[in-house]
Amino acid sequence: MPATTPAPDDKVLLVTGASSGIGAATARAAAGEGWRVALAARSVEKLEALVSEIGADRAAAFPCDVTDYADQERMAAAVVERFGRIDAVFANAGTGGAPGGFSGAPPESWRKLVDVNILGVAYTLRATLAHLKAARGHVLITGSVAGRRVLAGSMYAASKWAVTAIGYNLREELRGTGVRVTLIEPGMVDTAFFDEPKPDALRPEDVARSVVYALAQPPGVDVHELTILPTPPVEEG
């Protein structure tokens, strides 16, 4: 069935890390619920494939390196030029760590975690908050259950603890503006994030439904946090 032409007042969702996994699944789910979706990531080829899948009348690609603030500013401006507005932002881009803990992990792997998982989120917020305030919109951030638990030697978990703090502190900063803030905190998700398939983990679509649920709430309802975990396997016997 061909995509319908979006109405001028269709709301616009910007998704970072949109080329695969949770980001791509969320873009598909949101477009299915009537959102126009701005897709941001580094992979031009994957973004263009997703635009073709969703439909160019409802989706557009905005190649961007989230670790580069100037690039994020340019990206946000391009989204507004293309769609005229930004109503919601899903700051979803993230990366994993290297094994070895604080005793043995390569220090350069820590810089990548900070640049992508922490500064990348902060840069997205800085580049888009003026538009979100104008729209009385919605910020959603991909945290993790790892940002709620102690994991031995995990700089990745430390970065997600920082993301949790960003969500809490941002909510206080935006109090009274009408902008809502939701932390999306999944457990293990079966994505390319891992080298091997994780059959007992969540699927990206499971997390995407949670994002769409938060977006669908009326203005008077502010979903602060959604922690999504896989159901434990049924024990035999």
MDAnalysis code that builds the backbone (N, CA, C; Angstrom):
import MDAnalysis as mda
import numpy as np

u = mda.Universe.empty(711, n_residues=237, atom_resindex=np.repeat(np.arange(237), 3), trajectory=True)
u.add_TopologyAttr("name", ["N", "CA", "C"] * 237)
u.add_TopologyAttr("resid", np.arange(1, 238))
u.add_TopologyAttr("resname", ["MET", "PRO", "ALA", "THR", "THR", "PRO", "ALA", "PRO", "ASP", "ASP", "LYS", "VAL", "LEU", "LEU", "VAL", "THR", "GLY", "ALA", "SER", "SER", "GLY", "ILE", "GLY", "ALA", "ALA", "THR", "ALA", "ARG", "ALA", "ALA", "ALA", "GLY", "GLU", "GLY", "TRP", "ARG", "VAL", "ALA", "LEU", "ALA", "ALA", "ARG", "SER", "VAL", "GLU", "LYS", "LEU", "GLU", "ALA", "LEU", "VAL", "SER", "GLU", "ILE", "GLY", "ALA", "ASP", "ARG", "ALA", "ALA", "ALA", "PHE", "PRO", "CYS", "ASP", "VAL", "THR", "ASP", "TYR", "ALA", "ASP", "GLN", "GLU", "ARG", "MET", "ALA", "ALA", "ALA", "VAL", "VAL", "GLU", "ARG", "PHE", "GLY", "ARG", "ILE", "ASP", "ALA", "VAL", "PHE", "ALA", "ASN", "ALA", "GLY", "THR", "GLY", "GLY", "ALA", "PRO", "GLY", "GLY", "PHE", "SER", "GLY", "ALA", "PRO", "PRO", "GLU", "SER", "TRP", "ARG", "LYS", "LEU", "VAL", "ASP", "VAL", "ASN", "ILE", "LEU", "GLY", "VAL", "ALA", "TYR", "THR", "LEU", "ARG", "ALA", "THR", "LEU", "ALA", "HIS", "LEU", "LYS", "ALA", "ALA", "ARG", "GLY", "HIS", "VAL", "LEU", "ILE", "THR", "GLY", "SER", "VAL", "ALA", "GLY", "ARG", "ARG", "VAL", "LEU", "ALA", "GLY", "SER", "MET", "TYR", "ALA", "ALA", "SER", "LYS", "TRP", "ALA", "VAL", "THR", "ALA", "ILE", "GLY", "TYR", "ASN", "LEU", "ARG", "GLU", "GLU", "LEU", "ARG", "GLY", "THR", "GLY", "VAL", "ARG", "VAL", "THR", "LEU", "ILE", "GLU", "PRO", "GLY", "MET", "VAL", "ASP", "THR", "ALA", "PHE", "PHE", "ASP", "GLU", "PRO", "LYS", "PRO", "ASP", "ALA", "LEU", "ARG", "PRO", "GLU", "ASP", "VAL", "ALA", "ARG", "SER", "VAL", "VAL", "TYR", "ALA", "LEU", "ALA", "GLN", "PRO", "PRO", "GLY", "VAL", "ASP", "VAL", "HIS", "GLU", "LEU", "THR", "ILE", "LEU", "PRO", "THR", "PRO", "PRO", "VAL", "GLU", "GLU", "GLY"])
u.atoms.positions = np.array([
    [0.852, -1.186, 0.000],
    [0.000, 0.000, 0.000],
    [0.885, 1.232, 0.000],
    [0.678, 2.197, -0.874],
    [1.536, 3.374, -0.903],
    [1.354, 4.227, 0.339],
    [2.441, 4.896, 0.736],
    [2.376, 5.761, 1.915],
    [1.459, 6.947, 1.639],
    [0.758, 7.353, 2.668],
    [-0.125, 8.505, 2.518],
    [0.684, 9.788, 2.666],
    [0.192, 10.850, 2.062],
    [0.872, 12.132, 2.173],
    [0.625, 12.712, 3.557],
    [1.697, 13.065, 4.305],
    [1.495, 13.555, 5.661],
    [0.799, 14.898, 5.676],
    [-0.018, 15.118, 6.680],
    [-0.672, 16.408, 6.855],
    [0.351, 17.420, 7.337],
    [0.127, 18.705, 7.076],
    [1.093, 19.726, 7.491],
    [1.342, 19.754, 8.989],
    [0.362, 19.313, 9.791],
    [0.519, 19.374, 11.236],
    [0.967, 18.049, 11.841],
    [1.364, 17.067, 10.997],
    [1.911, 15.828, 11.534],
    [3.143, 16.142, 12.374],
    [3.239, 15.540, 13.532],
    [4.363, 15.824, 14.415],
    [5.640, 15.149, 13.903],
    [6.776, 15.744, 14.303],
    [8.077, 15.315, 13.807],
    [8.912, 14.767, 14.959],
    [9.406, 13.550, 14.777],
    [10.275, 12.888, 15.743],
    [11.675, 12.756, 15.150],
    [12.677, 13.276, 15.847],
    [14.072, 13.104, 15.466],
    [14.649, 11.938, 16.254],
    [15.252, 10.988, 15.550],
    [15.841, 9.800, 16.179],
    [17.324, 9.767, 15.855],
    [18.183, 9.775, 16.873],
    [19.604, 9.547, 16.633],
    [19.902, 8.059, 16.787],
    [20.975, 7.628, 16.145],
    [21.252, 6.185, 16.128],
    [20.164, 5.441, 15.398],
    [19.668, 6.058, 14.310],
    [18.469, 5.542, 13.636],
    [18.762, 4.505, 12.568],
    [20.022, 4.207, 12.311],
    [20.336, 3.348, 11.167],
    [20.103, 1.869, 11.433],
    [19.960, 1.470, 12.698],
    [19.775, 0.051, 13.007],
    [19.202, -0.093, 14.412],
    [18.924, -1.329, 14.798],
    [18.538, -1.634, 16.166],
    [17.334, -0.876, 16.671],
    [17.431, -0.378, 17.904],
    [16.315, 0.309, 18.551],
    [15.896, 1.543, 17.772],
    [16.869, 2.292, 17.255],
    [16.545, 3.510, 16.530],
    [15.725, 3.253, 15.286],
    [16.157, 2.277, 14.484],
    [15.426, 1.954, 13.257],
    [14.046, 1.399, 13.575],
    [13.962, 0.529, 14.585],
    [12.659, -0.040, 14.963],
    [11.710, 1.048, 15.446],
    [12.236, 2.017, 16.180],
    [11.399, 3.113, 16.669],
    [10.928, 3.986, 15.523],
    [11.810, 4.247, 14.562],
    [11.401, 5.045, 13.402],
    [10.250, 4.370, 12.659],
    [10.338, 3.080, 12.461],
    [9.262, 2.340, 11.777],
    [7.965, 2.430, 12.580],
    [8.069, 2.187, 13.893],
    [6.868, 2.178, 14.734],
    [6.232, 3.557, 14.803],
    [7.042, 4.596, 14.948],
    [6.503, 5.953, 15.041],
    [5.860, 6.374, 13.720],
    [6.503, 6.053, 12.611],
    [5.921, 6.385, 11.306],
    [4.577, 5.689, 11.135],
    [4.484, 4.459, 11.642],
    [3.228, 3.727, 11.567],
    [2.120, 4.349, 12.385],
    [2.512, 5.169, 13.385],
    [1.530, 5.856, 14.231],
    [1.285, 7.291, 13.775],
    [1.803, 7.646, 12.595],
    [1.506, 8.949, 12.031],
    [2.565, 10.017, 12.202],
    [3.691, 9.685, 12.834],
    [4.767, 10.647, 12.979],
    [5.563, 10.753, 11.685],
    [6.079, 11.948, 11.424],
    [7.145, 12.089, 10.455],
    [8.458, 11.894, 11.203],
    [9.419, 11.214, 10.590],
    [10.625, 10.830, 11.316],
    [11.866, 11.357, 10.612],
    [12.699, 12.032, 11.392],
    [14.006, 12.497, 10.938],
    [15.038, 11.508, 11.447],
    [15.764, 10.892, 10.550],
    [16.654, 9.786, 10.871],
    [18.097, 10.263, 10.864],
    [18.768, 10.191, 12.006],
    [20.146, 10.661, 12.127],
    [21.066, 9.515, 12.537],
    [22.161, 9.386, 11.839],
    [23.201, 8.405, 12.139],
    [24.368, 8.672, 11.201],
    [25.451, 7.920, 11.346],
    [26.610, 8.113, 10.474],
    [26.461, 7.380, 9.149],
    [25.750, 6.254, 9.149],
    [25.678, 5.406, 7.957],
    [24.654, 5.934, 6.954],
    [25.140, 6.597, 5.921],
    [24.247, 7.151, 4.899],
    [23.476, 6.042, 4.201],
    [24.156, 4.976, 3.865],
    [23.517, 3.888, 3.114],
    [22.365, 3.272, 3.901],
    [22.566, 3.006, 5.174],
    [21.509, 2.409, 5.994],
    [20.349, 3.377, 6.187],
    [20.665, 4.647, 6.383],
    [19.597, 5.633, 6.538],
    [18.751, 5.724, 5.283],
    [19.398, 5.760, 4.136],
    [18.654, 5.870, 2.884],
    [17.796, 4.631, 2.642],
    [18.291, 3.462, 3.034],
    [17.491, 2.244, 2.903],
    [16.255, 2.315, 3.792],
    [16.402, 2.862, 4.992],
    [15.259, 2.973, 5.904],
    [14.257, 4.006, 5.391],
    [14.740, 5.089, 4.815],
    [13.835, 6.073, 4.214],
    [13.028, 5.429, 3.096],
    [13.695, 4.621, 2.265],
    [12.988, 3.941, 1.178],
    [11.928, 2.999, 1.722],
    [12.235, 2.331, 2.836],
    [11.283, 1.398, 3.450],
    [10.070, 2.128, 4.018],
    [10.306, 3.206, 4.751],
    [9.214, 3.944, 5.394],
    [8.448, 4.796, 4.391],
    [9.186, 5.407, 3.464],
    [8.577, 6.295, 2.476],
    [9.135, 7.697, 2.612],
    [9.595, 8.251, 1.504],
    [10.240, 9.563, 1.541],
    [9.279, 10.692, 1.878],
    [7.967, 10.437, 1.816],
    [7.004, 11.461, 2.223],
    [6.897, 11.559, 3.736],
    [7.373, 10.544, 4.447],
    [7.240, 10.521, 5.904],
    [8.584, 10.478, 6.623],
    [9.647, 10.119, 5.932],
    [10.957, 9.992, 6.568],
    [12.015, 10.694, 5.742],
    [13.065, 11.161, 6.414],
    [14.193, 11.777, 5.735],
    [15.462, 11.470, 6.508],
    [16.570, 11.338, 5.779],
    [17.863, 10.986, 6.371],
    [18.696, 12.239, 6.610],
    [19.374, 12.262, 7.756],
    [20.239, 13.377, 8.110],
    [21.546, 12.804, 8.667],
    [22.490, 12.475, 7.807],
    [23.767, 11.909, 8.274],
    [24.424, 12.828, 9.303],
    [24.905, 12.225, 10.385],
    [25.413, 13.043, 11.487],
    [26.311, 12.206, 12.384],
    [27.387, 12.813, 12.860],
    [28.251, 12.222, 13.873],
    [27.876, 12.862, 15.209],
    [27.288, 12.080, 16.101],
    [26.780, 12.669, 17.354],
    [27.889, 13.176, 18.254],
    [29.144, 12.767, 18.019],
    [30.248, 13.251, 18.852],
    [30.748, 14.620, 18.413],
    [30.185, 15.163, 17.353],
    [30.586, 16.459, 16.807],
    [29.435, 17.446, 17.013],
    [29.601, 18.386, 17.941],
    [28.491, 19.288, 18.249],
    [28.094, 20.144, 17.061],
    [29.064, 20.627, 16.306],
    [28.739, 21.439, 15.137],
    [27.924, 20.635, 14.131],
    [28.240, 19.349, 13.999],
    [27.488, 18.490, 13.091],
    [26.053, 18.309, 13.598],
    [25.888, 18.203, 14.897],
    [24.540, 18.083, 15.454],
    [23.744, 19.378, 15.252],
    [24.377, 20.516, 15.414],
    [23.691, 21.777, 15.144],
    [23.234, 21.850, 13.692],
    [24.126, 21.470, 12.800],
    [23.784, 21.473, 11.372],
    [22.632, 20.521, 11.103],
    [22.685, 19.341, 11.707],
    [21.631, 18.344, 11.524],
    [20.282, 18.854, 12.002],
    [20.241, 19.455, 13.210],
    [18.982, 19.972, 13.746],
    [18.405, 21.061, 12.844],
    [19.268, 21.931, 12.347],
    [18.805, 22.990, 11.446],
    [18.248, 22.402, 10.158],
    [18.885, 21.342, 9.654],
    [18.414, 20.707, 8.425],
    [17.060, 20.035, 8.636],
    [16.844, 19.452, 9.829],
    [15.549, 18.835, 10.132],
    [14.449, 19.891, 10.113],
    [14.697, 21.023, 10.744],
    [13.700, 22.096, 10.775],
    [13.464, 22.641, 9.370],
    [14.515, 22.764, 8.582],
    [14.342, 23.233, 7.204],
    [13.490, 22.260, 6.400],
    [13.691, 20.960, 6.636],
    [12.963, 19.936, 5.861],
    [11.517, 19.792, 6.333],
    [11.307, 19.744, 7.644],
    [9.988, 19.441, 8.187],
    [9.285, 20.638, 8.829],
    [10.026, 21.713, 9.105],
    [9.417, 22.903, 9.675],
    [9.334, 22.923, 11.185],
    [9.701, 21.819, 11.860],
    [9.524, 21.754, 13.309],
    [10.207, 20.497, 13.841],
    [10.417, 20.457, 15.145],
    [10.823, 19.239, 15.854],
    [9.939, 19.160, 17.095],
    [9.116, 18.120, 17.164],
    [8.197, 17.950, 18.288],
    [8.724, 17.000, 19.352],
    [9.569, 16.072, 18.956],
    [10.117, 15.106, 19.903],
    [11.486, 14.672, 19.431],
    [12.345, 14.360, 20.387],
    [13.697, 13.883, 20.092],
    [13.926, 12.598, 20.881],
    [14.380, 11.571, 20.193],
    [14.786, 10.326, 20.839],
    [16.308, 10.249, 20.745],
    [16.987, 10.657, 21.823],
    [18.452, 10.629, 21.879],
    [18.877, 9.200, 22.178],
    [19.068, 8.445, 21.126],
    [19.211, 7.005, 21.229],
    [20.609, 6.503, 20.877],
    [21.415, 7.290, 20.194],
    [22.727, 6.819, 19.751],
    [23.574, 6.391, 20.948],
    [24.234, 5.250, 20.814],
    [25.079, 4.750, 21.892],
    [26.062, 3.723, 21.381],
    [27.011, 3.377, 22.223],
    [28.018, 2.389, 21.854],
    [28.374, 1.560, 23.069],
    [28.977, 0.395, 22.828],
    [29.372, -0.505, 23.906],
    [30.825, -0.323, 24.300],
    [31.216, -1.002, 25.361],
    [32.571, -0.892, 25.863],
    [33.428, -2.083, 25.489],
    [34.659, -2.054, 25.956],
    [35.612, -3.141, 25.727],
    [35.787, -3.927, 27.024],
    [36.049, -5.232, 26.939],
    [36.249, -6.018, 28.160],
    [37.550, -5.647, 28.863],
    [37.630, -6.041, 30.124],
    [38.859, -5.822, 30.874],
    [38.687, -4.971, 32.109],
    [37.546, -4.298, 32.213],
    [37.289, -3.483, 33.394],
    [38.297, -2.360, 33.552],
    [38.318, -1.755, 34.727],
    [39.230, -0.650, 34.970],
    [40.679, -1.126, 35.083],
    [40.854, -2.444, 35.245],
    [42.205, -2.988, 35.346],
    [42.844, -3.244, 33.988],
    [42.008, -3.551, 32.965],
    [42.603, -4.003, 31.725],
    [42.013, -3.479, 30.439],
    [40.880, -2.792, 30.473],
    [40.283, -2.278, 29.237],
    [41.173, -1.192, 28.641],
    [41.250, -1.098, 27.311],
    [42.055, -0.044, 26.689],
    [41.480, 1.327, 26.998],
    [42.274, 2.258, 27.503],
    [41.754, 3.581, 27.875],
    [41.051, 4.301, 26.738],
    [41.487, 4.064, 25.491],
    [40.827, 4.747, 24.369],
    [39.369, 4.322, 24.229],
    [39.019, 3.127, 24.696],
    [37.633, 2.683, 24.639],
    [36.766, 3.522, 25.575],
    [37.342, 4.025, 26.657],
    [36.590, 4.869, 27.581],
    [36.255, 6.204, 26.936],
    [37.196, 6.753, 26.182],
    [36.938, 8.025, 25.511],
    [35.763, 7.895, 24.558],
    [35.682, 6.768, 23.833],
    [34.575, 6.571, 22.899],
    [33.248, 6.512, 23.642],
    [33.221, 5.819, 24.783],
    [31.991, 5.731, 25.567],
    [31.523, 7.109, 26.033],
    [32.456, 7.901, 26.518],
    [32.113, 9.248, 26.981],
    [31.634, 10.107, 25.819],
    [32.349, 10.033, 24.710],
    [32.008, 10.878, 23.564],
    [30.639, 10.552, 22.982],
    [30.318, 9.269, 22.874],
    [29.053, 8.863, 22.250],
    [27.921, 8.844, 23.277],
    [28.108, 8.103, 24.352],
    [26.998, 7.837, 25.269],
    [26.631, 9.023, 26.156],
    [27.606, 9.869, 26.473],
    [27.331, 10.988, 27.367],
    [27.303, 12.308, 26.597],
    [28.436, 12.675, 26.002],
    [28.476, 13.942, 25.282],
    [27.545, 13.930, 24.070],
    [27.425, 12.787, 23.399],
    [26.527, 12.708, 22.246],
    [25.099, 13.034, 22.623],
    [24.652, 12.518, 23.765],
    [23.303, 12.831, 24.252],
    [23.198, 14.320, 24.607],
    [24.197, 14.824, 25.329],
    [24.163, 16.230, 25.727],
    [24.160, 17.158, 24.506],
    [24.951, 16.806, 23.491],
    [24.988, 17.619, 22.272],
    [23.633, 17.613, 21.562],
    [22.987, 16.455, 21.525],
    [21.659, 16.376, 20.903],
    [20.683, 17.295, 21.616],
    [20.723, 17.277, 22.936],
    [19.826, 18.141, 23.712],
    [20.120, 19.612, 23.443],
    [21.386, 19.962, 23.473],
    [21.759, 21.368, 23.278],
    [21.327, 21.869, 21.901],
    [21.396, 20.997, 20.906],
    [21.078, 21.396, 19.532],
    [19.581, 21.472, 19.261],
    [18.767, 20.860, 20.117],
    [17.333, 20.745, 19.799],
    [16.395, 21.346, 20.829],
    [16.874, 21.676, 22.008],
    [15.956, 22.067, 23.075],
    [15.168, 23.331, 22.755],
    [15.752, 24.265, 22.046],
    [14.987, 25.473, 21.699],
    [13.761, 25.113, 20.867],
    [13.910, 24.175, 19.946],
    [12.784, 23.740, 19.116],
    [11.758, 22.984, 19.958],
    [12.228, 22.165, 20.885],
    [11.318, 21.392, 21.723],
    [10.546, 22.290, 22.682],
    [11.194, 23.330, 23.193],
    [10.480, 24.272, 24.053],
    [9.397, 24.991, 23.266],
    [9.707, 25.374, 22.030],
    [8.710, 26.059, 21.201],
    [7.510, 25.165, 20.929],
    [7.752, 23.851, 20.817],
    [6.686, 22.897, 20.510],
    [6.030, 22.319, 21.769],
    [6.582, 22.657, 22.960],
    [6.171, 21.974, 24.196],
    [6.215, 20.470, 23.962],
    [7.383, 20.043, 23.522],
    [7.549, 18.690, 23.008],
    [7.987, 17.664, 24.029],
    [8.791, 16.720, 23.572],
    [9.086, 15.528, 24.356],
    [10.520, 15.096, 24.071],
    [11.292, 14.874, 25.117],
    [12.636, 14.309, 25.015],
    [12.600, 12.880, 25.538],
    [13.114, 11.960, 24.748],
    [13.267, 10.569, 25.193],
    [14.744, 10.211, 25.049],
    [15.273, 9.513, 26.052],
    [16.697, 9.196, 26.079],
    [16.856, 7.704, 26.337],
    [17.713, 7.060, 25.542],
    [18.007, 5.647, 25.775],
    [19.050, 5.519, 26.878],
    [18.580, 5.142, 28.053],
    [19.473, 4.768, 29.130],
    [19.677, 3.265, 29.082],
    [19.708, 2.652, 30.239],
    [19.879, 1.199, 30.307],
    [19.644, 0.754, 31.732],
    [19.232, -0.506, 31.887],
    [19.171, -1.062, 33.236],
    [20.569, -1.071, 33.843],
    [21.608, -1.041, 32.972],
    [22.993, -0.954, 33.463],
    [23.256, 0.363, 34.164],
    [22.413, 1.361, 33.915],
    [22.526, 2.630, 34.608],
    [21.795, 2.648, 35.927],
    [21.346, 1.478, 36.365],
    [20.638, 1.332, 37.644],
    [21.290, 0.284, 38.538],
    [22.253, -0.475, 37.986],
    [22.831, -1.595, 38.714],
    [24.351, -1.470, 38.766],
    [24.945, -2.161, 39.708],
    [26.395, -2.206, 39.812],
    [26.904, -3.375, 38.967],
    [27.720, -3.063, 37.967],
    [28.334, -4.075, 37.113],
    [29.844, -3.957, 37.255],
    [30.486, -5.017, 37.679],
    [31.910, -4.968, 38.019],
    [32.744, -4.419, 36.867],
    [33.470, -3.363, 37.130],
    [34.434, -2.836, 36.177],
    [33.862, -2.306, 34.887],
    [32.596, -1.917, 34.853],
    [31.949, -1.549, 33.592],
    [31.903, -0.040, 33.400],
    [32.762, 0.460, 32.514],
    [32.669, 1.867, 32.137],
    [31.402, 2.122, 31.326],
    [30.932, 1.102, 30.589],
    [29.653, 1.246, 29.892],
    [28.543, 1.557, 30.894],
    [28.478, 0.794, 31.984],
    [27.458, 1.046, 33.003],
    [27.631, 2.437, 33.591],
    [28.873, 2.858, 33.805],
    [29.116, 4.205, 34.334],
    [28.569, 5.266, 33.383],
    [28.748, 5.039, 32.078],
    [28.220, 6.006, 31.105],
    [26.700, 6.050, 31.145],
    [26.061, 4.910, 31.377],
    [24.608, 4.893, 31.444],
    [24.088, 5.442, 32.770],
    [24.860, 5.326, 33.842],
    [24.507, 6.039, 35.068],
    [24.504, 7.541, 34.795],
    [25.467, 7.996, 34.009],
    [25.508, 9.415, 33.651],
    [24.290, 9.809, 32.829],
    [23.855, 8.928, 31.922],
    [22.665, 9.205, 31.118],
    [21.430, 9.304, 32.015],
    [21.333, 8.430, 33.000],
    [20.233, 8.522, 33.958],
    [20.232, 9.887, 34.633],
    [21.402, 10.345, 35.048],
    [21.508, 11.656, 35.690],
    [21.122, 12.771, 34.726],
    [21.515, 12.656, 33.467],
    [21.133, 13.660, 32.476],
    [19.611, 13.759, 32.402],
    [18.949, 12.612, 32.363],
    [17.489, 12.619, 32.289],
    [16.854, 13.302, 33.481],
    [17.329, 12.979, 34.692],
    [16.766, 13.583, 35.905],
    [17.030, 15.086, 35.941],
    [18.256, 15.469, 35.635],
    [18.619, 16.886, 35.710],
    [17.928, 17.700, 34.621],
    [17.784, 17.108, 33.439],
    [17.090, 17.794, 32.359],
    [15.633, 18.039, 32.726],
    [15.008, 17.064, 33.369],
    [13.604, 17.214, 33.750],
    [13.434, 18.410, 34.686],
    [14.364, 18.597, 35.598],
    [14.282, 19.750, 36.496],
    [14.530, 21.056, 35.745],
    [15.467, 21.041, 34.813],
    [15.746, 22.239, 34.020],
    [14.515, 22.669, 33.220],
    [13.760, 21.692, 32.732],
    [12.625, 21.974, 31.859],
    [11.301, 22.104, 32.608],
    [11.341, 21.992, 33.922],
    [10.110, 22.099, 34.705],
    [9.408, 23.423, 34.394],
    [8.128, 23.336, 34.032],
    [7.354, 24.526, 33.744],
    [7.364, 24.946, 32.287],
    [8.131, 24.242, 31.448],
    [8.184, 24.600, 30.023],
    [7.168, 23.834, 29.194],
    [6.591, 22.765, 29.766],
    [5.693, 21.906, 29.003],
    [6.388, 20.781, 28.283],
    [7.731, 20.751, 28.330],
    [8.493, 19.679, 27.675],
    [8.601, 18.496, 28.629],
    [8.250, 17.320, 28.137],
    [8.322, 16.106, 28.942],
    [9.638, 15.379, 28.689],
    [10.094, 14.620, 29.684],
    [11.357, 13.883, 29.581],
    [11.118, 12.447, 30.029],
    [11.475, 11.503, 29.154],
    [11.288, 10.084, 29.459],
    [12.602, 9.337, 29.281],
    [13.003, 8.614, 30.308],
    [14.140, 7.713, 30.217],
    [13.646, 6.327, 29.805],
    [14.214, 5.805, 28.722],
    [13.911, 4.447, 28.262],
    [15.081, 3.568, 28.694],
    [14.801, 2.585, 29.570],
    [15.877, 1.818, 30.195],
    [15.700, 0.319, 29.930],
    [16.173, -0.152, 28.782],
    [16.022, -1.567, 28.474],
    [17.106, -2.419, 29.121],
    [16.767, -3.699, 29.290],
    [17.786, -4.691, 29.592],
    [18.472, -5.092, 28.299],
    [18.984, -6.297, 28.262],
    [19.705, -6.762, 27.077],
    [18.774, -6.823, 25.869],
    [19.227, -6.234, 24.755],
    [18.456, -6.212, 23.514],
    [19.263, -6.913, 22.434],
    [18.633, -7.798, 21.700],
    [19.311, -8.574, 20.654],
    [19.519, -7.696, 19.420],
    [20.649, -7.000, 19.387],
    [20.989, -6.128, 18.262],
    [22.431, -6.396, 17.846],
    [22.892, -5.652, 16.832],
    [24.283, -5.752, 16.390],
    [25.260, -5.252, 17.441],
    [24.750, -4.701, 18.524],
    [25.555, -4.284, 19.672],
    [26.400, -5.447, 20.178],
    [25.860, -6.690, 20.043],
    [26.553, -7.893, 20.507],
    [27.114, -8.676, 19.325],
    [28.214, -9.377, 19.572],
    [28.870, -10.150, 18.513],
    [28.083, -11.410, 18.156],
    [27.317, -11.937, 19.112],
    [26.555, -13.167, 18.902],
    [25.077, -12.922, 19.207],
    [24.174, -13.670, 18.541],
    [22.743, -13.512, 18.819],
    [22.417, -13.786, 20.283],
    [21.430, -13.081, 20.803],
    [20.980, -13.251, 22.182],
    [19.499, -13.634, 22.154],
    [19.199, -14.933, 21.971],
    [17.804, -15.345, 21.749],
    [16.870, -15.061, 22.915],
    [17.385, -14.938, 24.136],
    [16.529, -14.693, 25.297],
    [16.406, -13.213, 25.623],
    [16.996, -12.359, 24.778],
    [16.964, -10.921, 25.033],
    [15.734, -10.286, 24.410],
    [15.531, -9.021, 24.714],
    [14.485, -8.244, 24.069],
    [14.798, -8.066, 22.595],
    [13.773, -7.786, 21.814],
    [13.943, -7.400, 20.424],
    [13.871, -5.877, 20.323],
    [14.518, -5.280, 19.321],
    [14.416, -3.824, 19.171],
    [12.972, -3.330, 19.125],
    [12.082, -4.114, 18.530],
    [10.674, -3.725, 18.428],
    [10.008, -3.631, 19.801],
    [10.499, -4.416, 20.763],
    [9.947, -4.342, 22.119],
    [10.213, -2.972, 22.733],
    [11.409, -2.479, 22.525],
    [11.771, -1.173, 23.065],
    [11.046, -0.067, 22.293],
    [10.946, -0.246, 20.988],
    [10.257, 0.756, 20.157],
    [8.813, 0.953, 20.615],
    [8.128, -0.123, 20.991],
    [6.751, 0.015, 21.470],
    [6.686, 0.864, 22.730],
    [7.709, 0.766, 23.559],
    [7.743, 1.567, 24.781],
    [7.908, 3.041, 24.457],
    [8.748, 3.348, 23.473],
    [8.932, 4.737, 23.057],
    [7.618, 5.299, 22.521],
    [6.960, 4.543, 21.656],
    [5.701, 4.999, 21.070],
    [4.632, 5.163, 22.148],
    [4.638, 4.269, 23.141],
    [3.695, 4.396, 24.253],
    [3.890, 5.724, 24.975],
    [5.131, 6.067, 25.289],
    [5.390, 7.320, 25.994],
    [4.975, 8.518, 25.144],
    [5.275, 8.465, 23.856],
    [4.912, 9.564, 22.959],
    [3.403, 9.736, 22.836],
    [2.658, 8.644, 23.002],
    [1.211, 8.675, 22.772],
    [0.423, 9.227, 23.950],
    [1.079, 9.480, 25.085],
    [0.342, 9.953, 26.260],
    [-0.106, 11.399, 26.061],
    [-1.258, 11.765, 26.625],
    [-1.756, 13.142, 26.495],
    [-0.840, 14.114, 27.223],
    [-0.936, 15.403, 26.899],
    [-0.013, 16.392, 27.463],
    [0.065, 16.409, 28.980],
    [-1.003, 16.026, 29.634],
    [-1.007, 16.052, 31.098],
    [-0.349, 14.853, 31.744],
    [0.150, 13.913, 30.946],
    [0.772, 12.699, 31.485],
    [2.246, 12.685, 31.109],
    [3.116, 12.640, 32.120],
    [4.565, 12.671, 31.917],
    [5.147, 11.342, 32.384],
    [5.481, 10.479, 31.457],
    [6.067, 9.176, 31.784],
    [7.553, 9.399, 32.061],
    [7.954, 9.286, 33.313],
    [9.336, 9.596, 33.678],
    [10.312, 8.514, 33.236],
    [9.981, 7.269, 33.492],
    [10.914, 6.182, 33.188],
    [10.155, 4.933, 32.764],
    [10.739, 4.223, 31.823],
    [10.227, 2.922, 31.430],
    [11.405, 1.940, 31.419],
    [11.364, 0.986, 32.338],
    [12.386, -0.058, 32.386],
    [11.790, -1.306, 31.742],
    [12.448, -1.796, 30.697],
    [11.923, -2.909, 29.917],
    [12.913, -4.064, 30.001],
    [12.468, -5.190, 30.542],
    [13.318, -6.363, 30.699],
    [12.687, -7.566, 30.029],
    [13.514, -8.508, 29.547],
    [12.927, -9.734, 28.989],
    [12.345, -10.596, 30.095],
    [11.241, -11.266, 29.789],
    [10.669, -12.210, 30.744],
    [11.645, -13.369, 30.952],
    [11.938, -13.738, 32.199],
    [12.868, -14.865, 32.415],
    [12.355, -16.133, 31.748],
    [13.261, -16.964, 31.218],
    [12.841, -18.219, 30.581],
    [12.055, -19.094, 31.551],
    [11.088, -19.817, 31.029],
    [10.289, -20.734, 31.834],
    [11.169, -21.919, 32.243],
    [11.171, -22.210, 33.534],
    [11.967, -23.338, 34.023],
    [11.229, -24.638, 33.787],
    [11.918, -25.606, 33.259],
    [11.310, -26.920, 33.001],
    [11.303, -27.753, 34.270],
    [10.267, -28.652, 34.349],
    [10.215, -29.583, 35.455],
    [9.448, -29.065, 36.647],
])
